[in-house]
Amino acid sequence: MKDDAPGVPGFEFPLRTEADIERLEADVATDRLIRSEYVDFLKKIRQPNDDIESVLKKIFYDEALLNYNFNGRCNIPNLKKRAMKDYTIFVGCLQGSKSSSTKGFKFPLIDSDTVIRLEKEVRSDPKIKRKYINYLRRIKSARQHIHDIFYKICLDEAIYRHFSWSASNKQDPLNQRESMKNYMIFGPCMLEAWSDHGLTEAEIASSMKNAVKRIHVKHNVRNFRANKSGTGVVVKSLMET
């Protein structure tokens, strides 16, 4: 590692082996200084539009992650995986490297469960609703499109496997996903936050539909290329729940 390059003393990124991952986890979990240096490293390498998969590739080689997945579950009998959700370096530090907060929530939201929880809280607690609307006002200028800033609200992984904009069309291959169009956090809250940008309810709905479509297209193309080439499959599977 070059002296002026971002990193953590004693580690060369991307990490090449499982042993390197376990050593980093042990150091980050027990040493506040190393944890701080690791979080700073993540902040420096993470670009605004990076999703989790893109960030992971900057931190770990695929071969180092062969024995890991998000939940530790495996469909192959007698084959065990290490659960990334239990690791500080995979969850706590990654989330802490780029987040803003509304009481009880950190943005961007990292999974579908948190999206659902935010929706419930916004509907039941006026204070949380107000804080969420204020957050929306801070992250978007009048000239920006919703799809340009949606990554500040939800990571792709929070949307891709669980939601589509509308699940009403039975011919839609995404019909098993939950519809977002009736969510307060993706409709009325955005209208209240951005009405002074000249946006109407219909325009917000159209923009949200486009943002969600972009997420699905991006991931479908990525999955097709990964399956066709045989590369990147490991990283793709990491976020499966």
Residue frames as qw, qx, qy, qz and C-alpha x, y, z in Angstrom:
[[0.000, 0.888, 0.460, 0.000, 0.00, 0.00, 0.00],
 [0.379, 0.507, -0.036, 0.773, 1.37, 3.43, -0.92],
 [0.257, -0.185, -0.514, 0.797, 1.89, 5.90, 1.90],
 [0.231, 0.127, 0.048, -0.963, -0.74, 8.30, 0.55],
 [0.436, -0.164, -0.729, -0.502, -3.26, 5.62, -0.41],
 [0.642, -0.384, 0.180, -0.639, -6.33, 5.01, 1.75],
 [0.712, 0.065, -0.699, 0.011, -6.10, 1.89, 3.86],
 [0.732, -0.645, 0.084, -0.203, -5.58, 0.29, 7.24],
 [0.028, 0.696, -0.711, 0.098, -2.06, -0.34, 8.59],
 [0.395, -0.237, 0.876, -0.139, -1.18, -4.02, 8.37],
 [0.624, 0.410, 0.653, -0.124, -3.68, -4.79, 5.61],
 [0.046, -0.242, 0.560, 0.791, -3.48, -4.68, 1.81],
 [0.545, 0.488, 0.502, -0.462, -6.75, -4.09, -0.02],
 [0.808, -0.229, -0.160, -0.519, -8.54, -5.80, -1.63],
 [0.533, -0.431, 0.697, -0.211, -8.08, -8.56, 0.96],
 [0.452, 0.369, -0.730, -0.357, -7.03, -11.82, -0.70],
 [0.406, 0.000, -0.910, 0.083, -7.77, -14.55, 1.85],
 [0.609, -0.605, -0.447, -0.251, -10.30, -15.67, 4.45],
 [0.667, -0.318, -0.359, 0.571, -7.54, -15.39, 7.04],
 [0.202, 0.170, 0.001, 0.965, -7.13, -11.69, 6.19],
 [0.402, -0.527, -0.365, -0.653, -10.88, -11.15, 6.64],
 [0.726, -0.524, -0.440, 0.068, -10.90, -12.87, 10.03],
 [0.563, -0.146, -0.239, 0.778, -7.84, -10.92, 11.17],
 [0.006, -0.326, -0.125, -0.937, -9.38, -7.60, 10.11],
 [0.561, -0.569, -0.425, -0.425, -12.65, -8.46, 11.87],
 [0.722, -0.418, -0.412, 0.366, -10.80, -9.33, 15.07],
 [0.403, -0.016, -0.120, 0.907, -8.77, -6.11, 14.99],
 [0.176, -0.413, -0.260, -0.855, -11.75, -3.88, 14.15],
 [0.635, -0.551, -0.481, -0.249, -13.86, -5.49, 16.88],
 [0.729, -0.481, -0.304, 0.380, -11.22, -4.99, 19.59],
 [0.452, -0.228, 0.024, 0.862, -9.34, -1.82, 18.63],
 [0.196, 0.842, 0.381, -0.327, -11.21, 1.49, 18.30],
 [0.059, -0.694, 0.375, 0.612, -8.35, 3.11, 16.39],
 [0.192, -0.073, 0.860, 0.467, -8.29, 0.38, 13.75],
 [0.242, 0.620, 0.744, -0.062, -12.09, 0.53, 13.48],
 [0.099, 0.856, 0.099, -0.498, -11.87, 4.28, 12.91],
 [0.101, -0.507, 0.617, 0.594, -9.17, 3.82, 10.26],
 [0.249, 0.197, 0.908, 0.273, -11.24, 1.14, 8.51],
 [0.217, 0.774, 0.554, -0.218, -14.38, 3.32, 8.45],
 [0.019, 0.792, -0.199, -0.577, -12.29, 6.23, 7.11],
 [0.213, -0.222, 0.810, 0.499, -10.94, 3.90, 4.42],
 [0.269, 0.489, 0.825, 0.083, -14.50, 2.95, 3.42],
 [0.143, 0.857, 0.263, -0.419, -15.53, 6.60, 3.21],
 [0.071, -0.656, 0.452, 0.600, -12.59, 7.35, 0.89],
 [0.157, -0.100, 0.875, 0.447, -13.16, 4.47, -1.52],
 [0.254, 0.537, 0.797, -0.107, -16.95, 4.70, -1.69],
 [0.029, 0.089, 0.364, 0.927, -18.30, 6.74, -4.58],
 [0.412, 0.079, 0.255, -0.871, -21.76, 8.39, -4.40],
 [0.766, 0.166, -0.216, -0.582, -23.46, 5.90, -6.72],
 [0.259, 0.282, -0.921, 0.075, -21.71, 2.77, -5.45],
 [0.830, -0.332, -0.147, -0.424, -23.93, -0.05, -4.24],
 [0.721, -0.539, 0.427, -0.089, -22.84, -2.71, -1.76],
 [0.934, 0.195, 0.220, 0.201, -21.54, -5.05, -4.46],
 [0.488, 0.771, -0.127, 0.389, -19.32, -2.34, -5.95],
 [0.287, -0.814, 0.397, -0.312, -17.90, -1.45, -2.53],
 [0.890, -0.299, 0.343, -0.024, -17.23, -5.08, -1.61],
 [0.855, 0.427, 0.050, 0.289, -15.14, -5.55, -4.75],
 [0.222, 0.821, -0.292, 0.437, -12.86, -2.71, -3.58],
 [0.492, -0.646, 0.467, -0.350, -12.36, -4.37, -0.20],
 [0.689, -0.210, 0.691, -0.061, -12.26, -8.12, -0.93],
 [0.241, 0.294, -0.783, -0.492, -11.27, -10.39, -3.79],
 [0.795, -0.069, -0.265, -0.542, -13.99, -12.89, -4.75],
 [0.718, 0.093, -0.679, 0.123, -11.90, -15.85, -3.62],
 [0.089, 0.197, -0.641, 0.736, -11.61, -14.41, -0.11],
 [0.507, -0.041, 0.251, -0.824, -15.40, -14.47, 0.19],
 [0.489, 0.054, -0.794, -0.357, -16.07, -18.03, -0.98],
 [0.371, -0.240, -0.860, 0.255, -17.04, -19.22, 2.49],
 [0.056, 0.293, 0.421, -0.857, -19.28, -16.24, 3.31],
 [0.063, -0.514, -0.592, -0.618, -22.81, -15.15, 2.53],
 [0.203, -0.523, 0.083, -0.824, -25.12, -12.68, 4.18],
 [0.730, -0.433, 0.070, -0.525, -27.15, -14.98, 6.44],
 [0.224, -0.451, 0.852, -0.140, -24.83, -17.99, 6.70],
 [0.805, 0.180, 0.460, -0.329, -27.47, -20.27, 5.18],
 [0.104, 0.427, -0.768, -0.466, -26.56, -22.76, 2.48],
 [0.838, 0.157, -0.020, -0.523, -28.75, -25.06, 0.38],
 [0.661, 0.357, -0.660, 0.021, -25.98, -27.65, 0.05],
 [0.854, -0.498, -0.116, -0.096, -26.11, -30.25, 2.86],
 [0.838, -0.353, -0.012, 0.416, -23.13, -30.26, 5.24],
 [0.485, 0.362, 0.058, 0.794, -21.72, -27.09, 3.70],
 [0.298, -0.784, -0.384, 0.387, -21.51, -24.19, 6.12],
 [0.340, 0.644, 0.094, 0.679, -21.08, -20.51, 5.33],
 [0.317, -0.273, -0.411, 0.810, -19.97, -17.71, 7.60],
 [0.045, 0.833, 0.548, 0.056, -22.74, -15.14, 8.18],
 [0.365, 0.348, 0.016, 0.863, -21.60, -11.68, 7.06],
 [0.327, -0.748, -0.257, -0.518, -24.44, -10.07, 9.02],
 [0.757, -0.611, -0.171, 0.156, -22.59, -11.02, 12.22],
 [0.687, 0.009, 0.009, 0.727, -19.38, -9.24, 11.18],
 [0.133, -0.804, -0.148, 0.560, -18.64, -5.64, 12.10],
 [0.221, -0.373, 0.487, 0.758, -16.55, -5.11, 8.96],
 [0.101, 0.280, 0.807, 0.509, -19.42, -6.18, 6.67],
 [0.156, -0.733, -0.635, -0.188, -22.40, -4.49, 8.32],
 [0.351, -0.816, -0.270, 0.371, -21.69, -1.97, 11.07],
 [0.368, -0.468, 0.259, 0.761, -18.69, -0.33, 9.43],
 [0.213, 0.271, 0.653, 0.675, -20.14, -0.33, 5.92],
 [0.114, -0.802, -0.567, -0.152, -23.33, 1.26, 7.19],
 [0.384, -0.793, -0.139, 0.453, -21.39, 3.76, 9.27],
 [0.485, -0.134, 0.356, 0.787, -19.21, 4.79, 6.33],
 [0.072, -0.147, -0.382, -0.909, -22.07, 6.58, 4.57],
 [0.233, -0.564, -0.792, -0.023, -25.16, 7.34, 6.55],
 [0.182, -0.324, 0.138, -0.918, -27.44, 10.08, 7.76],
 [0.139, -0.232, -0.917, 0.294, -30.02, 9.49, 10.43],
 [0.493, -0.418, -0.156, -0.747, -33.66, 9.94, 11.27],
 [0.485, -0.413, 0.585, -0.502, -34.55, 8.77, 14.78],
 [0.789, -0.051, 0.582, -0.190, -34.05, 5.01, 14.78],
 [0.820, 0.495, 0.265, 0.112, -32.96, 4.89, 11.12],
 [0.326, -0.572, 0.424, 0.622, -29.74, 5.37, 9.19],
 [0.681, 0.697, 0.141, -0.176, -29.74, 6.34, 5.54],
 [0.593, 0.071, -0.479, -0.643, -29.40, 4.90, 3.04],
 [0.822, -0.177, 0.370, -0.396, -31.64, 2.05, 4.21],
 [0.006, -0.495, 0.844, 0.207, -29.79, -1.21, 3.68],
 [0.009, 0.090, 0.990, 0.113, -32.54, -3.85, 3.53],
 [0.328, -0.399, -0.577, -0.632, -36.24, -4.34, 2.84],
 [0.479, -0.529, -0.659, 0.238, -37.08, -4.96, 6.50],
 [0.270, -0.358, -0.217, 0.867, -35.84, -1.48, 7.37],
 [0.127, -0.142, -0.418, -0.888, -37.84, 0.04, 4.51],
 [0.452, -0.488, -0.687, -0.291, -41.00, -1.63, 5.83],
 [0.464, -0.493, -0.520, 0.521, -40.22, -0.53, 9.38],
 [0.136, -0.138, 0.014, 0.981, -39.69, 3.09, 8.30],
 [0.279, -0.320, -0.553, -0.717, -43.04, 3.06, 6.49],
 [0.511, -0.549, -0.661, 0.019, -44.80, 1.82, 9.63],
 [0.412, -0.412, -0.336, 0.739, -43.07, 4.39, 11.84],
 [0.032, 0.037, 0.228, 0.972, -43.81, 7.28, 9.47],
 [0.379, -0.432, -0.610, -0.545, -47.50, 6.32, 9.43],
 [0.599, -0.577, -0.551, 0.071, -47.73, 6.08, 13.21],
 [0.513, -0.562, -0.182, 0.623, -45.35, 8.75, 14.52],
 [0.286, 0.938, 0.177, 0.089, -45.70, 12.38, 13.28],
 [0.310, -0.851, 0.348, 0.243, -42.25, 13.27, 14.65],
 [0.597, -0.173, 0.670, 0.406, -40.51, 10.57, 12.62],
 [0.504, 0.670, 0.500, 0.218, -42.55, 11.56, 9.57],
 [0.052, 0.996, -0.017, -0.076, -41.42, 15.18, 9.97],
 [0.431, -0.655, 0.528, 0.328, -37.76, 14.18, 10.37],
 [0.635, 0.160, 0.670, 0.351, -37.95, 11.97, 7.29],
 [0.375, 0.852, 0.336, 0.141, -39.49, 14.78, 5.22],
 [0.155, -0.943, 0.235, 0.180, -36.78, 17.15, 6.43],
 [0.585, -0.334, 0.634, 0.380, -34.17, 14.60, 5.38],
 [0.581, 0.508, 0.567, 0.288, -35.73, 14.39, 1.90],
 [0.159, 0.982, 0.098, -0.018, -35.54, 18.18, 1.61],
 [0.368, -0.779, 0.418, 0.288, -31.84, 18.15, 2.43],
 [0.607, -0.184, 0.685, 0.357, -30.79, 15.56, -0.11],
 [0.469, 0.482, 0.621, 0.402, -32.45, 16.87, -3.29],
 [0.035, -0.368, 0.076, 0.926, -32.12, 20.13, -5.15],
 [0.565, 0.548, 0.251, -0.564, -34.79, 21.45, -7.50],
 [0.456, 0.618, -0.493, -0.408, -32.73, 20.49, -10.56],
 [0.082, -0.296, 0.952, -0.002, -32.04, 16.90, -9.53],
 [0.704, -0.072, -0.509, -0.490, -34.11, 13.93, -10.65],
 [0.789, -0.444, 0.252, -0.341, -35.33, 11.47, -8.04],
 [0.983, 0.104, -0.071, 0.135, -33.30, 8.64, -9.56],
 [0.446, 0.641, -0.365, 0.508, -30.17, 10.77, -9.08],
 [0.164, -0.523, 0.535, -0.643, -30.61, 10.89, -5.30],
 [0.865, -0.260, -0.191, -0.383, -32.53, 7.69, -4.55],
 [0.747, 0.136, -0.550, 0.348, -29.30, 5.97, -3.45],
 [0.037, 0.353, -0.475, 0.805, -29.33, 8.38, -0.49],
 [0.685, -0.245, 0.132, -0.674, -32.66, 6.92, 0.63],
 [0.930, -0.093, 0.322, -0.152, -32.29, 3.21, -0.12],
 [0.186, -0.453, 0.795, 0.359, -29.47, 1.00, -1.33],
 [0.552, 0.198, -0.595, -0.550, -30.33, -1.11, -4.37],
 [0.293, 0.021, -0.946, 0.133, -30.27, -4.22, -2.17],
 [0.214, 0.203, 0.623, -0.724, -33.10, -2.82, -0.04],
 [0.565, 0.397, 0.011, -0.723, -35.35, -2.66, -3.11],
 [0.347, 0.380, -0.723, -0.460, -34.26, -5.20, -5.70],
 [0.204, 0.005, -0.979, -0.016, -35.29, -8.51, -4.15],
 [0.040, 0.378, 0.793, -0.477, -38.45, -7.42, -2.33],
 [0.248, 0.660, 0.311, -0.638, -40.13, -4.51, -4.13],
 [0.306, 0.325, 0.547, 0.708, -41.42, -3.39, -7.49],
 [0.136, -0.035, 0.056, -0.988, -43.27, -0.14, -8.12],
 [0.708, 0.029, 0.074, -0.702, -46.53, -1.90, -8.95],
 [0.152, -0.165, 0.974, 0.006, -47.19, -5.59, -8.38],
 [0.606, 0.307, 0.388, -0.623, -50.72, -5.54, -9.80],
 [0.638, 0.494, -0.405, -0.429, -49.89, -6.89, -13.26],
 [0.882, -0.199, 0.417, -0.093, -49.98, -10.69, -13.10],
 [0.844, 0.496, 0.009, 0.203, -47.99, -10.85, -16.31],
 [0.056, 0.881, -0.402, 0.244, -45.21, -8.86, -14.69],
 [0.778, 0.116, -0.561, 0.258, -42.30, -11.18, -13.78],
 [0.170, 0.262, -0.544, 0.779, -41.88, -9.04, -10.67],
 [0.535, -0.483, -0.300, -0.625, -45.45, -9.67, -9.48],
 [0.755, -0.357, -0.513, 0.198, -44.27, -11.59, -6.43],
 [0.375, 0.067, -0.314, 0.870, -42.60, -8.45, -5.11],
 [0.103, -0.689, -0.571, 0.435, -44.34, -5.98, -2.84],
 [0.258, 0.758, 0.327, 0.503, -45.76, -2.84, -4.42],
 [0.398, -0.190, -0.257, 0.860, -44.17, 0.45, -3.38],
 [0.029, 0.439, 0.356, 0.824, -46.72, 2.78, -4.95],
 [0.480, -0.720, -0.370, -0.338, -48.92, 2.98, -1.84],
 [0.656, -0.283, -0.360, 0.600, -46.04, 3.59, 0.54],
 [0.129, -0.970, -0.185, 0.088, -46.25, 6.96, 2.26],
 [0.501, -0.627, 0.298, 0.517, -42.45, 7.28, 2.31],
 [0.411, -0.003, 0.626, 0.663, -42.32, 7.00, -1.50],
 [0.097, 0.627, 0.608, 0.478, -45.33, 9.20, -2.30],
 [0.233, -0.907, -0.305, -0.171, -46.97, 11.72, 0.06],
 [0.590, -0.664, 0.047, 0.457, -43.76, 12.38, 2.01],
 [0.513, 0.022, 0.394, 0.762, -41.85, 13.11, -1.18],
 [0.095, 0.724, 0.468, 0.497, -44.64, 15.37, -2.42],
 [0.380, -0.903, -0.186, 0.068, -44.56, 17.36, 0.80],
 [0.625, -0.487, 0.202, 0.576, -40.77, 17.58, 0.75],
 [0.380, -0.094, 0.505, 0.770, -40.41, 18.55, -2.91],
 [0.276, 0.765, 0.581, -0.003, -43.62, 20.34, -3.87],
 [0.016, -0.908, 0.061, 0.415, -41.69, 23.61, -4.05],
 [0.343, -0.312, 0.681, 0.566, -39.57, 21.96, -6.78],
 [0.482, 0.328, -0.285, -0.760, -42.66, 22.05, -8.98],
 [0.153, 0.059, -0.976, -0.146, -43.28, 18.30, -8.71],
 [0.689, -0.161, -0.065, -0.703, -46.80, 16.91, -8.76],
 [0.737, -0.206, 0.584, -0.271, -48.06, 13.64, -7.29],
 [0.894, 0.421, 0.132, -0.075, -48.17, 12.09, -10.77],
 [0.448, 0.769, -0.425, 0.164, -44.64, 13.26, -11.59],
 [0.329, -0.571, 0.699, -0.279, -43.27, 11.81, -8.36],
 [0.862, 0.037, 0.462, -0.207, -44.99, 8.49, -9.06],
 [0.787, 0.612, -0.075, 0.024, -43.55, 8.44, -12.58],
 [0.183, 0.775, -0.556, 0.239, -40.06, 9.33, -11.33],
 [0.563, -0.407, 0.663, -0.278, -40.20, 6.68, -8.62],
 [0.919, 0.261, 0.266, -0.128, -41.33, 4.06, -11.12],
 [0.611, 0.724, -0.288, 0.139, -38.36, 5.02, -13.30],
 [0.142, -0.705, 0.634, -0.285, -35.94, 4.87, -10.35],
 [0.757, -0.186, 0.584, -0.226, -37.12, 1.38, -9.38],
 [0.870, 0.485, 0.075, -0.045, -36.99, 0.22, -13.00],
 [0.340, 0.791, -0.481, 0.165, -33.38, 1.42, -13.24],
 [0.435, -0.517, 0.692, -0.254, -32.46, -0.63, -10.17],
 [0.861, 0.098, 0.473, -0.157, -34.02, -3.80, -11.60],
 [0.735, 0.671, -0.101, 0.023, -32.52, -3.31, -15.06],
 [0.079, 0.786, -0.586, 0.177, -29.05, -2.67, -13.61],
 [0.526, -0.369, 0.734, -0.221, -29.15, -5.80, -11.48],
 [0.881, 0.305, 0.329, -0.153, -30.69, -7.98, -14.18],
 [0.590, 0.750, -0.290, 0.066, -27.97, -6.94, -16.64],
 [0.122, -0.681, 0.685, -0.230, -25.29, -7.51, -14.00],
 [0.731, -0.150, 0.624, -0.232, -26.68, -10.95, -13.15],
 [0.854, 0.503, 0.097, -0.094, -26.90, -11.91, -16.84],
 [0.408, 0.773, -0.464, 0.141, -23.29, -10.90, -17.45],
 [0.357, -0.546, 0.708, -0.269, -22.12, -12.67, -14.31],
 [0.835, 0.052, 0.510, -0.200, -23.90, -15.90, -15.23],
 [0.767, 0.638, -0.051, -0.035, -22.71, -15.71, -18.83],
 [0.340, 0.749, -0.518, 0.234, -19.07, -15.08, -17.96],
 [0.843, -0.210, -0.457, 0.191, -18.90, -17.14, -14.78],
 [0.395, 0.110, -0.380, 0.829, -17.37, -14.22, -12.89],
 [0.202, -0.279, 0.146, -0.927, -18.87, -12.09, -10.17],
 [0.638, -0.356, -0.594, -0.338, -21.31, -14.81, -9.07],
 [0.535, -0.234, -0.626, 0.517, -19.80, -14.99, -5.61],
 [0.055, -0.056, -0.235, 0.969, -20.26, -11.30, -4.93],
 [0.444, -0.232, -0.390, -0.772, -23.79, -11.35, -6.36],
 [0.659, -0.330, -0.667, -0.106, -24.79, -14.17, -4.00],
 [0.319, 0.032, -0.581, 0.748, -23.47, -12.45, -0.91],
 [0.245, -0.041, 0.221, -0.943, -26.52, -10.25, -0.48],
 [0.543, -0.229, -0.668, -0.455, -29.09, -13.02, -0.98],
 [0.299, -0.238, 0.604, -0.699, -31.36, -13.37, 2.03]]
